[in-house]
Each structure stands twice: as C-alpha cells, then as structure tokens.
Amino acid sequence: MSRDSFIHNPDPGSVIAGSPETEANQSDASEKYLVVGLNNEWNLDKCPVMTRLPIKGRDIFGYSFQSRLPVEEIQFVDASQKGYARRFYPQYNLDSYTSFLYFLEGDETCGEGINWKIKSPAEGTQIGLYFEPSKRTAVFEPGPLNPNYDMPKLKEDLTTADDVHGVGTLYNIDDPISTASKIFLMAGSPAAKIFIGIVHPAPYLILFLLALWSGKVAPIQIDVGIYQPVMNTEWLVVALIYLLVTLPIYFDVKDNMSEVYEIFAFGSKIRGRTRKALRIQSSAIIVMLNLLQPLFALGVSFYWALWLSENVFLNVVLNILALEFVSGLDDQVVDKFIHLYYKNASISLMISDITYNMDDEKEFWLESNSSRAMVTLALKEDIPNEMRWDLLTSSSKGLGLLGKMEDGRTCVSSFELDIFVFGPNSSQGNEDIIEKGGIILTEITNTAWRHSLGPKQRGLFLKHYPGLAALKPWEGNMNISGAELWSWHEHFITYIVNNNPVTSLNASYNHFSDDAIILMCEKLKGNKKLQSLRLCGCLMTNDGAIAFSKLLRCNSVLRDCWLTHIVGISDSGAFALASALTEGDDANHTLLTLHMAGTSASDECKTKCIDLTNGRMIFEGSNITNYIKEN
C-alpha cells in the first residue's frame, strides 16, 4: 500500500462533544473501534469509542458528533490493538469532502495522513459516522446517529490491476480493422461475433452455388469448352493477370494467417480452457476461413476463365476478376458494421496471474531487452496495435506470452485473461463494469475514457466504483441521469464538477434526498464553469428548494436549471426560488430559465412566480408563450 507523502502531526486538544462512555454499551468487548482526529484530537486515550448498532446480521458501528472545525479529518482505529497498529483510512485520497469511501487497513506508518475529510455546513452541525469493517465501507451523513442505518450495499470486489499483478492494454478498432482487433472484438462482443460469423461465410455459399451452376446448368445454356486463343500472347496476358492477382492475395493471406495462428496459440494458454479461450479460438477460426476465401475464388475463376468464356478473350479476363470481387463483398459489409456500431470503441485486454516456466525475475527479465515496469507502462500508452501485440508476446521486448528463451524453452505456460469491449453506442460490457470495474478503471486510458465510453457506462462506474471514477477526466456534459445514484454519491459528483471543465450536469432521476441537495448546493456556490444543472425527479422537498435558492443567490454562472417532476416542492419552495431570482441585493439576474413543471406548487403560486420572475420560472411547456402573449 502506498503511503501519502503528507505526515499528520497531531495537536492535542480538548475532547470533542461525544460520549466516550459508549464503550460500556458495546455488545462485544473484543471488537471496539475509535474515531480519531475529531477536533484535531489524535491522542488515542482521548478519542471516543464507536457504538455497535443493533442491525441484525451486520456488524455496523456508529458515532455522532457536533462539528467544531470547518473540515474535520478522521480515521478509525481498532481499539483492541496497541496504538495505531490497525488503522483504517480511505482507499482514494481525493482531497475532497467525500461521504463514502472504501477503506484500506494500515499500521503505525502505512496510511498515516490519509484521512476522511468532513466539511460541515456550519459549526455545531451534527454528523453521524457509520463504519462496517467486514464490508470495508465507511459513511458519514448529516444528522443524529440512526440506530437502524442501512449501509450502502456496493460492489465488495475492489480488485485493481495491481491487486492481481496484472497488465492491461487497450486495442483500438482501427480503420481498416486489423485481424487481431476483429478476433478480440468477436471474443468480447457476442453481437459482433454473431453478425461477423454469419456474413463472412456468405461468399463461400455464393461460390458454391456458382460452382454448382457451372457443373449442371452452364452446359445447357452455353458452349462449355477450353478457351482457344487466336494469339499466343493472350495466354501471356492471362498468366500475368493471374500472377498480379494471386501475389497480393498470397502475401496478405500469409501475413494475416500467421497472426491468426499466434492468436490461436494465445487462446490456448488461457488457464483452464475457459469460455474466453474458446471464444478467442472460435473467432480466430472464423477469420481464418475468411482469409482463405480469395484462394477458393481463384480456383473457381480459373475454371470459369478457361471453360466458360465462350471463346471470347474479354470473358476470360472478366471471369478472373469477377469472383475476386465476390470474395471481398463480406469484408466491406463487416467493416461497415464495425464502423457503424463500434465507432470509437476500445477492446480492453486484462492479463493477470502470468505463470512463467522459469524464475521470471532471475531468468526471463535478465535476458529481456526491457523490464516489467517499462512494458507495463508502454502497454497503457496510445501505440499501434502491431506494437501492442509485440509487447504482449515477444520474449525480447515484451511479456513473452508466446516467446521462447534462447535455449528453446517456452516462456509462459498459462495466464488469466479478461476481455471488455466498450463503445459509446453499445451497452455491452455493463456486467463487466459491475464485476471488474476496479481492474478496468485502473487500466483504461484517459483517451478511451473520453471517447470509448457512453454515459450509461460512466454512470455505472460512478455508481459502483465512485472513488476511481472521480479520478478520471470529465468534460463538457456530465450526464448521469438515471444512474441509480444515492445521496452519498453527491460528494463524488461535486468533486468531479468542481475539479473538471464540466459545463453541464444532468443528475436527474437519482435517489438524492434533501441532505444531498443541501451539501451539493453548498459546494457548487463557488463554481465558475457550470452553466446547466438538472436535478429532475429527485427526492427533494422544500428544504432542498430553499438550499437551491441560496445557491442561485451565490452563483452567477448558471444559465439554465431543471427541477421538474419533484412532487416534494410546494408553494413555499417555489416562492423561495422566485425570491432568489428577484429580491435582495444578491438576487440572481443572470439565470435565464428555471424549469419547474411537475412540482406540487398551486396554480396561484405558479402564476405569482411567473409574474415575479418575468417568465423565467417555467411550470408548463407553454408557460413562456402564454406569458409573452399576456404581457
């Protein structure tokens, strides 16, 4: 585990408002946890003990306190151990105020200075802390301690590439698509495999039917016989044409076929002969059969050119070229399909648990011209796919997955492989995100994050792996509508918005309560980039609307806001928002529209708000039009 460079020097102070005597209430004296750092108190003897909450079947500990500092920094410590021998600190150090984070375990030195940071709206705010050691989760929320608090049930597997000692790389779906990219795309996307697996054999069917026609129907319709040239030079022309047609096909087939054989061998080394290995090898067979099509077409065209030309030289030439055209039709269809449905997509290969046939550190890497660190770093960069394959397979400059040592020994016997396909227009990979998002997020490049993921996929990452997703670049429109996010996600969202060039946030139809809205509004007051904000269909009430009105008074950058379909907003909330747009020296005169359709405001309230704001508050679709007509 990495240690943060900042080392905290505790400054002893008075005991915070709390109840250290809660130790007596512990149902299990052998399991006790301290909250350290509150009010800058790091003396373990003065830190309060958390209370075990009476939640059946779960070991959840809680503690409630009143804030005294603008930002409280805390950790949890196992009280049954000596000193800081077993401390708990956040897995992701976002340098922000996050209400939920997975934690890591440290000791006297590991984890020192990496703290949860709690920003309270005002001094004296009561905040509840919740800690579940078995699930590696910690949460804090405003309000008194809730003895029945239900901890967020998120993905427990926080495995990253470092945890599995793996190497990740991204294959680009290039133009034209390479043999390796096509095979890995089919292996990772069942839809692509079905389509390509149907289209590629089509020329074989056409050529078979033509061969059948040549044998049975052609002798009836035309005179079948070997071509009789008028000039001997005609045979020379035919030979040259065949040579010029055959040579490119031969070289192309030879080059691509060797790559197919390598990928087939690559699949055979996947541990356990899993479905992944079978998918790769079956995809390689499909591509191999496609590569052999031109050779089959040449054989048929040879018969056509010599026996079905009706003794016309031009027919000889055309028959040679016609079937080559037929054999390439499927490639055009497949390329169009890939470019239409997988444009800007990426194929992620995660290779882990590599088993070498020798001591890799003492033998393999000593003979290599590179190092594990250099290869791992290079595989994460934006490099050509051909170079990427060399880095994976070569024994002299890569991982040696298909390489051999100088004495002839095979370098690698087996490894684990995960394949993920991500594209803006594809929902494929959602289960992979949920199951192995930690691995994917640590390996996916910023370029792929920007261009290869759609809003739904980013929303899934943010839902299940918020700490890692928050460290990725977010730009322009941040659309996480309907991502099923909860109130504790608010802190990650505001961190992203305040630390990235996000100009539009659509966080509609998520489970945000008033507490989340209040904190979000407080943190967005100083934002100078966000111009559009949508919080439609959330769990906001009038309290949240009042907090939103305070945001409007402090923020002159927002231009359009949507608070539609929020039944918890009634007249008092609507009037507070209208007042923020019209009354006082700090009234917001820069917001263009505030959409409020679907709230519980009365018709009388709607009319007054429209009049007060000169139509800037919109309660119905025709609201602006009616206002203009009446005025």
Phi, psi and omega in degrees: 000141181279149179251131180293142184291339180277121178255123184278130176257104184298144179240102185304143179208191182286158180290136182287170177291115182184196182221087177301339181289358178298348177303327182290338182271359182293132179281341180224104186293342183281347182235101181227144181227138180258150169260113183247146177105345180298134183056032179062031180260112182244007175280112187300331181292340182252004183270143184286153177266138180283153180265135174285125182277142184281060179256118188298130173081001182223141178263088181245131180247144183223160176202140180241140181213163174255127185291143176238342179248151177303322178228117176266132176248128186224161165221170173246144183228137177287113184288344180280349178260162181280128178057226181263030184299333177221095179251160180234128184220161186293144179290327182243123180263087186278353185056040180217186188254086187258132184274347180217134174205145167293155181240161173245160177259136178228194181220210184302325183247321184285120181099356180295129178088354178260101191238156166288142182241120185246115178259119181264145180301326181204157178298137180092359178294132179276134184227135178258132177254139179227135189221123180237096185301320185293335180258001179059040182231149175219138184223145167226142181217150177296147177114170180290169181293128179260111184294343179250025184299134180259108181297146177302134180259092182250181179297123181281332183282102179258030183298133174243175181300324180293325182295324182262011180053048185250171178231130179244152177206156183244123174272129176275142173273093190275176183235109001283158183291137181278167179299314181296317180298319180295317180296314181292328176296314178295323179293329183264342183233107178303324180297317179295321182294319179297313182296309182294323180293336177273319187285317184300323179284351185304316178299327176299318179296317179298314181294323178295317180294323177293321177295322177296318178296319181299324183277328187252321187262321184305317180298338179278322187272327184225168176279115181265126179182158183293144183293135178249105183287150175277323179237143180295336179293341178297321177296325177296317178298315180299316180297318179295318179298314179300319180297313182290333177280321186285318185302310178300322179296316181299311182295322180294315179295316181299314182295311183287327181294323178295324177292321177297316178300320180295317180292325176298317177294324176302313179295329181290344181265358177291129190297134172084005181048053183284178177299330180297318178296317180294324179294319179294314184290322177292325176293323177295323178295320178299315180292322179298315179297325178293323180294332182276352181304312182300327179291320176295320179295324178298319180296317179293319182293331177297317178296314180299316184296323186268328187249342184242026183270353184054032177060032176245121186300321180298324178295326177300311181296315182293323179295327177296316187277332188298312184288334174296326176295319180297320183291344180259357182296319182296324178298321179294318180295315181296317179299318178296319179299313182295317182290335180280316187259345182233029177295133182064016179279161177228150178247115182265124173253122177246109183254124185221167176050052180288128178256112178271152179275010178206177175289107187296325182285320186271339182241300188300305185287340175288327176278338184290154174272002182228199178217161180302316182296317181294320179294315180300317180294318181296324181293339179274350183273167179275092184237162177299149182298327179296318177292324179298317180295321178297320180294332178281322192254332187290141177274340182270331183224011181218204182282345177075027183298329178240010186272173177230151176284170180298332179272007176094354180289140175289133186290312188240136178263325182196166176198167175263147182221136170236136179239129177232135177245124182235134177209150182301330185257013184234136176269357179299139179104357181297318177295324178296321179298317182292319186281318189226036181297330179297319178294314184297315184293330179281345183252333185291135182282162178297325178296315178294323178298319182290319193247343186254357181245138176271172181302321181294321180291319177296321178298321177295318176300315182294326180291313188264334182226061188298323182296317179286320180297327181292340180273354178275160180284131175240131185220151174066241184269116175263100184255104178238030180295134177068021181278002180060044177275156182248177186302322183290345175289344184306321185292325177290322180296313181292327175299313180299311184296321184279347183241012179221159179283060179271123181254345180218129179239119175247096181249033184289158173055047171238172187268058182268122177272179178301321181302316180293319180296318180298314179294320180298314180297321179298318184281340181268359183300323182266006182289132183248011184241330187286122182250338182227133183222123179239124176231038184296148171065022178270185185265027182292147172239195180298328178298317177294322179296322178295318177297322179294325178295326177291325175298316181297326179290335184259349187240118180255008182266326180301137179246326182220133178227145179236119173235044185276158177055043175242097186288345180285349178267119178245205187299316185296320178293319180294319179293323177298320178291319178296321179296323179295337180267351188226329191251140175094163180292336181261016179299146182273113179252006184255342178291128183276315182217144173231104185277128186228020180297143176084013174270179182262015179295142180287163180298322179297317179297317179301315181298315180296318180295321178296317180294316182297323186261010181054039175084006180286333173271126186243117181258336178225167183297326183262014186304311183295317182298315180296321181295316180297319180296320183283341183243000000 
